[in-house]
């Protein structure tokens, strides 16, 4: 199973948003945002959160995910 990293921090910086703003705009709990943003690699991610985050950043899900290990 591969590991993925979410590009939340990078995308937020591009928009000039804090992680709290990302949480507020997306409806994804702040604790989830910080967990995803700080994790060096995850095996599982909540798909609903991914969809909300991709919509918030106006990117495709593929642009939100960075595969770090296959």
Jmol script that loads the backbone (N, CA, C; Angstrom):
load data "model"
ATOM      1  N   UNK A   1       0.848  -1.178   0.000  1.00  0.00           N
ATOM      2  CA  UNK A   1       0.000   0.000   0.000  1.00  0.00           C
ATOM      3  C   UNK A   1       0.892   1.239   0.000  1.00  0.00           C
ATOM      4  N   UNK A   2       0.519   2.241  -0.797  1.00  0.00           N
ATOM      5  CA  UNK A   2       1.306   3.460  -0.906  1.00  0.00           C
ATOM      6  C   UNK A   2       0.959   4.485   0.147  1.00  0.00           C
ATOM      7  N   UNK A   3       1.823   5.455   0.256  1.00  0.00           N
ATOM      8  CA  UNK A   3       1.591   6.564   1.174  1.00  0.00           C
ATOM      9  C   UNK A   3       1.397   7.838   0.364  1.00  0.00           C
ATOM     10  N   UNK A   4       0.522   8.685   0.859  1.00  0.00           N
ATOM     11  CA  UNK A   4       0.275   9.967   0.208  1.00  0.00           C
ATOM     12  C   UNK A   4       0.456  11.104   1.196  1.00  0.00           C
ATOM     13  N   UNK A   5       0.769  12.251   0.652  1.00  0.00           N
ATOM     14  CA  UNK A   5       0.873  13.476   1.435  1.00  0.00           C
ATOM     15  C   UNK A   5      -0.078  14.470   0.782  1.00  0.00           C
ATOM     16  N   UNK A   6      -0.836  15.178   1.583  1.00  0.00           N
ATOM     17  CA  UNK A   6      -1.740  16.199   1.041  1.00  0.00           C
ATOM     18  C   UNK A   6      -1.023  17.544   1.011  1.00  0.00           C
ATOM     19  N   UNK A   7      -1.191  18.263  -0.062  1.00  0.00           N
ATOM     20  CA  UNK A   7      -0.510  19.536  -0.270  1.00  0.00           C
ATOM     21  C   UNK A   7      -1.293  20.709   0.325  1.00  0.00           C
ATOM     22  N   UNK A   8      -1.901  20.503   1.473  1.00  0.00           N
ATOM     23  CA  UNK A   8      -2.745  21.520   2.098  1.00  0.00           C
ATOM     24  C   UNK A   8      -1.952  22.784   2.427  1.00  0.00           C
ATOM     25  N   UNK A   9      -0.824  22.599   3.077  1.00  0.00           N
ATOM     26  CA  UNK A   9      -0.028  23.757   3.504  1.00  0.00           C
ATOM     27  C   UNK A   9       0.425  24.583   2.292  1.00  0.00           C
ATOM     28  N   UNK A  10       0.909  23.914   1.254  1.00  0.00           N
ATOM     29  CA  UNK A  10       1.385  24.618   0.069  1.00  0.00           C
ATOM     30  C   UNK A  10       0.253  25.378  -0.630  1.00  0.00           C
ATOM     31  N   UNK A  11      -0.889  24.724  -0.783  1.00  0.00           N
ATOM     32  CA  UNK A  11      -2.022  25.367  -1.448  1.00  0.00           C
ATOM     33  C   UNK A  11      -2.577  26.523  -0.622  1.00  0.00           C
ATOM     34  N   UNK A  12      -2.589  26.362   0.690  1.00  0.00           N
ATOM     35  CA  UNK A  12      -3.055  27.450   1.562  1.00  0.00           C
ATOM     36  C   UNK A  12      -2.130  28.661   1.444  1.00  0.00           C
ATOM     37  N   UNK A  13      -0.823  28.406   1.417  1.00  0.00           N
ATOM     38  CA  UNK A  13       0.133  29.512   1.288  1.00  0.00           C
ATOM     39  C   UNK A  13      -0.049  30.247  -0.033  1.00  0.00           C
ATOM     40  N   UNK A  14      -0.321  29.502  -1.118  1.00  0.00           N
ATOM     41  CA  UNK A  14      -0.555  30.132  -2.418  1.00  0.00           C
ATOM     42  C   UNK A  14      -1.753  31.081  -2.371  1.00  0.00           C
ATOM     43  N   UNK A  15      -2.768  30.723  -1.588  1.00  0.00           N
ATOM     44  CA  UNK A  15      -3.977  31.553  -1.473  1.00  0.00           C
ATOM     45  C   UNK A  15      -3.838  32.632  -0.403  1.00  0.00           C
ATOM     46  N   UNK A  16      -2.794  32.520   0.432  1.00  0.00           N
ATOM     47  CA  UNK A  16      -2.627  33.469   1.527  1.00  0.00           C
ATOM     48  C   UNK A  16      -3.521  33.153   2.715  1.00  0.00           C
ATOM     49  N   UNK A  17      -3.917  31.889   2.852  1.00  0.00           N
ATOM     50  CA  UNK A  17      -4.817  31.450   3.912  1.00  0.00           C
ATOM     51  C   UNK A  17      -4.057  30.739   5.024  1.00  0.00           C
ATOM     52  N   UNK A  18      -4.581  30.843   6.240  1.00  0.00           N
ATOM     53  CA  UNK A  18      -4.094  30.029   7.348  1.00  0.00           C
ATOM     54  C   UNK A  18      -4.824  28.688   7.315  1.00  0.00           C
ATOM     55  N   UNK A  19      -4.341  27.742   8.105  1.00  0.00           N
ATOM     56  CA  UNK A  19      -5.020  26.447   8.178  1.00  0.00           C
ATOM     57  C   UNK A  19      -6.407  26.595   8.801  1.00  0.00           C
ATOM     58  N   UNK A  20      -6.564  27.541   9.706  1.00  0.00           N
ATOM     59  CA  UNK A  20      -7.895  27.801  10.281  1.00  0.00           C
ATOM     60  C   UNK A  20      -8.851  28.305   9.208  1.00  0.00           C
ATOM     61  N   UNK A  21      -8.360  29.154   8.316  1.00  0.00           N
ATOM     62  CA  UNK A  21      -9.199  29.640   7.220  1.00  0.00           C
ATOM     63  C   UNK A  21      -9.581  28.498   6.281  1.00  0.00           C
ATOM     64  N   UNK A  22      -8.637  27.600   6.018  1.00  0.00           N
ATOM     65  CA  UNK A  22      -8.933  26.440   5.170  1.00  0.00           C
ATOM     66  C   UNK A  22     -10.046  25.622   5.809  1.00  0.00           C
ATOM     67  N   UNK A  23      -9.959  25.416   7.112  1.00  0.00           N
ATOM     68  CA  UNK A  23     -10.982  24.669   7.836  1.00  0.00           C
ATOM     69  C   UNK A  23     -12.346  25.359   7.720  1.00  0.00           C
ATOM     70  N   UNK A  24     -12.357  26.654   7.949  1.00  0.00           N
ATOM     71  CA  UNK A  24     -13.597  27.417   7.891  1.00  0.00           C
ATOM     72  C   UNK A  24     -14.209  27.400   6.492  1.00  0.00           C
ATOM     73  N   UNK A  25     -13.391  27.573   5.486  1.00  0.00           N
ATOM     74  CA  UNK A  25     -13.871  27.627   4.105  1.00  0.00           C
ATOM     75  C   UNK A  25     -14.332  26.262   3.598  1.00  0.00           C
ATOM     76  N   UNK A  26     -13.680  25.186   4.063  1.00  0.00           N
ATOM     77  CA  UNK A  26     -13.967  23.849   3.541  1.00  0.00           C
ATOM     78  C   UNK A  26     -15.014  23.087   4.345  1.00  0.00           C
ATOM     79  N   UNK A  27     -15.157  23.440   5.623  1.00  0.00           N
ATOM     80  CA  UNK A  27     -16.052  22.679   6.485  1.00  0.00           C
ATOM     81  C   UNK A  27     -15.407  21.428   7.050  1.00  0.00           C
ATOM     82  N   UNK A  28     -14.104  21.258   6.802  1.00  0.00           N
ATOM     83  CA  UNK A  28     -13.352  20.127   7.356  1.00  0.00           C
ATOM     84  C   UNK A  28     -12.823  20.575   8.720  1.00  0.00           C
ATOM     85  N   UNK A  29     -13.009  19.751   9.764  1.00  0.00           N
ATOM     86  CA  UNK A  29     -12.553  20.159  11.100  1.00  0.00           C
ATOM     87  C   UNK A  29     -11.072  20.551  11.130  1.00  0.00           C
ATOM     88  N   UNK A  30     -10.764  21.587  11.919  1.00  0.00           N
ATOM     89  CA  UNK A  30      -9.395  22.089  12.024  1.00  0.00           C
ATOM     90  C   UNK A  30      -8.421  20.991  12.439  1.00  0.00           C
ATOM     91  N   UNK A  31      -8.845  20.120  13.353  1.00  0.00           N
ATOM     92  CA  UNK A  31      -7.949  19.040  13.789  1.00  0.00           C
ATOM     93  C   UNK A  31      -7.597  18.115  12.627  1.00  0.00           C
ATOM     94  N   UNK A  32      -8.543  17.877  11.752  1.00  0.00           N
ATOM     95  CA  UNK A  32      -8.286  17.044  10.573  1.00  0.00           C
ATOM     96  C   UNK A  32      -7.327  17.761   9.629  1.00  0.00           C
ATOM     97  N   UNK A  33      -7.555  19.042   9.409  1.00  0.00           N
ATOM     98  CA  UNK A  33      -6.685  19.836   8.531  1.00  0.00           C
ATOM     99  C   UNK A  33      -5.251  19.800   9.048  1.00  0.00           C
ATOM    100  N   UNK A  34      -5.063  20.042  10.336  1.00  0.00           N
ATOM    101  CA  UNK A  34      -3.700  20.069  10.868  1.00  0.00           C
ATOM    102  C   UNK A  34      -3.050  18.689  10.824  1.00  0.00           C
ATOM    103  N   UNK A  35      -3.819  17.654  11.075  1.00  0.00           N
ATOM    104  CA  UNK A  35      -3.277  16.292  10.989  1.00  0.00           C
ATOM    105  C   UNK A  35      -2.807  16.013   9.565  1.00  0.00           C
ATOM    106  N   UNK A  36      -3.647  16.322   8.591  1.00  0.00           N
ATOM    107  CA  UNK A  36      -3.287  16.094   7.194  1.00  0.00           C
ATOM    108  C   UNK A  36      -2.106  16.966   6.769  1.00  0.00           C
ATOM    109  N   UNK A  37      -2.084  18.213   7.196  1.00  0.00           N
ATOM    110  CA  UNK A  37      -1.028  19.140   6.789  1.00  0.00           C
ATOM    111  C   UNK A  37       0.323  18.765   7.383  1.00  0.00           C
ATOM    112  N   UNK A  38       0.333  18.201   8.567  1.00  0.00           N
ATOM    113  CA  UNK A  38       1.593  17.889   9.262  1.00  0.00           C
ATOM    114  C   UNK A  38       2.117  16.490   8.982  1.00  0.00           C
ATOM    115  N   UNK A  39       1.262  15.628   8.470  1.00  0.00           N
ATOM    116  CA  UNK A  39       1.662  14.240   8.272  1.00  0.00           C
ATOM    117  C   UNK A  39       2.655  14.095   7.118  1.00  0.00           C
ATOM    118  N   UNK A  40       3.776  13.397   7.362  1.00  0.00           N
ATOM    119  CA  UNK A  40       4.747  13.177   6.287  1.00  0.00           C
ATOM    120  C   UNK A  40       4.263  12.141   5.275  1.00  0.00           C
ATOM    121  N   UNK A  41       3.273  11.342   5.647  1.00  0.00           N
ATOM    122  CA  UNK A  41       2.722  10.343   4.741  1.00  0.00           C
ATOM    123  C   UNK A  41       1.617   9.566   5.414  1.00  0.00           C
ATOM    124  N   UNK A  42       0.520   9.356   4.698  1.00  0.00           N
ATOM    125  CA  UNK A  42      -0.631   8.658   5.267  1.00  0.00           C
ATOM    126  C   UNK A  42      -1.035   7.518   4.349  1.00  0.00           C
ATOM    127  N   UNK A  43      -1.563   6.462   4.957  1.00  0.00           N
ATOM    128  CA  UNK A  43      -2.062   5.326   4.183  1.00  0.00           C
ATOM    129  C   UNK A  43      -3.543   5.484   3.884  1.00  0.00           C
ATOM    130  N   UNK A  44      -4.272   6.215   4.744  1.00  0.00           N
ATOM    131  CA  UNK A  44      -5.706   6.416   4.538  1.00  0.00           C
ATOM    132  C   UNK A  44      -6.061   7.887   4.714  1.00  0.00           C
ATOM    133  N   UNK A  45      -7.050   8.308   3.950  1.00  0.00           N
ATOM    134  CA  UNK A  45      -7.532   9.684   4.002  1.00  0.00           C
ATOM    135  C   UNK A  45      -9.049   9.641   3.801  1.00  0.00           C
ATOM    136  N   UNK A  46      -9.765  10.520   4.461  1.00  0.00           N
ATOM    137  CA  UNK A  46     -11.211  10.617   4.318  1.00  0.00           C
ATOM    138  C   UNK A  46     -11.538  11.224   2.948  1.00  0.00           C
ATOM    139  N   UNK A  47     -12.190  10.458   2.095  1.00  0.00           N
ATOM    140  CA  UNK A  47     -12.500  10.906   0.737  1.00  0.00           C
ATOM    141  C   UNK A  47     -13.409  12.132   0.750  1.00  0.00           C
ATOM    142  N   UNK A  48     -14.349  12.196   1.657  1.00  0.00           N
ATOM    143  CA  UNK A  48     -15.230  13.357   1.746  1.00  0.00           C
ATOM    144  C   UNK A  48     -14.415  14.618   2.037  1.00  0.00           C
ATOM    145  N   UNK A  49     -13.442  14.509   2.934  1.00  0.00           N
ATOM    146  CA  UNK A  49     -12.575  15.649   3.241  1.00  0.00           C
ATOM    147  C   UNK A  49     -11.760  16.040   2.015  1.00  0.00           C
ATOM    148  N   UNK A  50     -11.272  15.053   1.265  1.00  0.00           N
ATOM    149  CA  UNK A  50     -10.509  15.338   0.048  1.00  0.00           C
ATOM    150  C   UNK A  50     -11.349  16.131  -0.951  1.00  0.00           C
ATOM    151  N   UNK A  51     -12.578  15.714  -1.139  1.00  0.00           N
ATOM    152  CA  UNK A  51     -13.471  16.401  -2.075  1.00  0.00           C
ATOM    153  C   UNK A  51     -13.705  17.840  -1.626  1.00  0.00           C
ATOM    154  N   UNK A  52     -13.985  18.020  -0.344  1.00  0.00           N
ATOM    155  CA  UNK A  52     -14.224  19.371   0.184  1.00  0.00           C
ATOM    156  C   UNK A  52     -12.985  20.250   0.012  1.00  0.00           C
ATOM    157  N   UNK A  53     -11.806  19.690   0.299  1.00  0.00           N
ATOM    158  CA  UNK A  53     -10.569  20.461   0.187  1.00  0.00           C
ATOM    159  C   UNK A  53     -10.270  20.808  -1.275  1.00  0.00           C
ATOM    160  N   UNK A  54     -10.451  19.860  -2.160  1.00  0.00           N
ATOM    161  CA  UNK A  54     -10.207  20.126  -3.576  1.00  0.00           C
ATOM    162  C   UNK A  54     -11.130  21.243  -4.075  1.00  0.00           C
ATOM    163  N   UNK A  55     -12.386  21.202  -3.674  1.00  0.00           N
ATOM    164  CA  UNK A  55     -13.337  22.256  -4.073  1.00  0.00           C
ATOM    165  C   UNK A  55     -12.933  23.606  -3.484  1.00  0.00           C
ATOM    166  N   UNK A  56     -12.509  23.597  -2.235  1.00  0.00           N
ATOM    167  CA  UNK A  56     -12.110  24.841  -1.570  1.00  0.00           C
ATOM    168  C   UNK A  56     -10.920  25.482  -2.276  1.00  0.00           C
ATOM    169  N   UNK A  57      -9.936  24.662  -2.650  1.00  0.00           N
ATOM    170  CA  UNK A  57      -8.751  25.179  -3.333  1.00  0.00           C
ATOM    171  C   UNK A  57      -8.959  25.325  -4.842  1.00  0.00           C
ATOM    172  N   UNK A  58     -10.106  24.852  -5.344  1.00  0.00           N
ATOM    173  CA  UNK A  58     -10.422  24.899  -6.769  1.00  0.00           C
ATOM    174  C   UNK A  58      -9.369  24.155  -7.597  1.00  0.00           C
ATOM    175  N   UNK A  59      -9.057  22.935  -7.148  1.00  0.00           N
ATOM    176  CA  UNK A  59      -8.115  22.067  -7.847  1.00  0.00           C
ATOM    177  C   UNK A  59      -8.722  20.672  -7.979  1.00  0.00           C
ATOM    178  N   UNK A  60      -8.164  19.884  -8.880  1.00  0.00           N
ATOM    179  CA  UNK A  60      -8.564  18.483  -8.987  1.00  0.00           C
ATOM    180  C   UNK A  60      -7.971  17.731  -7.799  1.00  0.00           C
ATOM    181  N   UNK A  61      -8.613  16.664  -7.388  1.00  0.00           N
ATOM    182  CA  UNK A  61      -8.102  15.865  -6.266  1.00  0.00           C
ATOM    183  C   UNK A  61      -6.660  15.442  -6.517  1.00  0.00           C
ATOM    184  N   UNK A  62      -6.346  15.128  -7.775  1.00  0.00           N
ATOM    185  CA  UNK A  62      -4.989  14.705  -8.117  1.00  0.00           C
ATOM    186  C   UNK A  62      -3.948  15.769  -7.792  1.00  0.00           C
ATOM    187  N   UNK A  63      -4.335  17.044  -7.849  1.00  0.00           N
ATOM    188  CA  UNK A  63      -3.412  18.134  -7.532  1.00  0.00           C
ATOM    189  C   UNK A  63      -3.232  18.307  -6.028  1.00  0.00           C
ATOM    190  N   UNK A  64      -4.146  17.788  -5.259  1.00  0.00           N
ATOM    191  CA  UNK A  64      -4.098  17.876  -3.803  1.00  0.00           C
ATOM    192  C   UNK A  64      -3.218  16.788  -3.198  1.00  0.00           C
ATOM    193  N   UNK A  65      -3.103  15.674  -3.917  1.00  0.00           N
ATOM    194  CA  UNK A  65      -2.397  14.496  -3.404  1.00  0.00           C
ATOM    195  C   UNK A  65      -1.018  14.391  -4.013  1.00  0.00           C
ATOM    196  N   UNK A  66      -0.048  14.112  -3.153  1.00  0.00           N
ATOM    197  CA  UNK A  66       1.311  13.829  -3.599  1.00  0.00           C
ATOM    198  C   UNK A  66       1.636  12.405  -3.167  1.00  0.00           C
ATOM    199  N   UNK A  67       1.891  11.522  -4.104  1.00  0.00           N
ATOM    200  CA  UNK A  67       2.250  10.137  -3.775  1.00  0.00           C
ATOM    201  C   UNK A  67       3.721  10.132  -3.391  1.00  0.00           C
ATOM    202  N   UNK A  68       4.007   9.676  -2.166  1.00  0.00           N
ATOM    203  CA  UNK A  68       5.396   9.686  -1.710  1.00  0.00           C
ATOM    204  C   UNK A  68       5.999   8.295  -1.630  1.00  0.00           C
ATOM    205  N   UNK A  69       5.148   7.273  -1.668  1.00  0.00           N
ATOM    206  CA  UNK A  69       5.647   5.895  -1.640  1.00  0.00           C
ATOM    207  C   UNK A  69       4.593   4.999  -2.251  1.00  0.00           C
ATOM    208  N   UNK A  70       4.991   4.180  -3.197  1.00  0.00           N
ATOM    209  CA  UNK A  70       4.035   3.270  -3.829  1.00  0.00           C
ATOM    210  C   UNK A  70       4.271   1.858  -3.370  1.00  0.00           C
TER     211      UNK A  70
END
end "model"
wireframe off; spacefill off
backbone 0.3
color backbone group
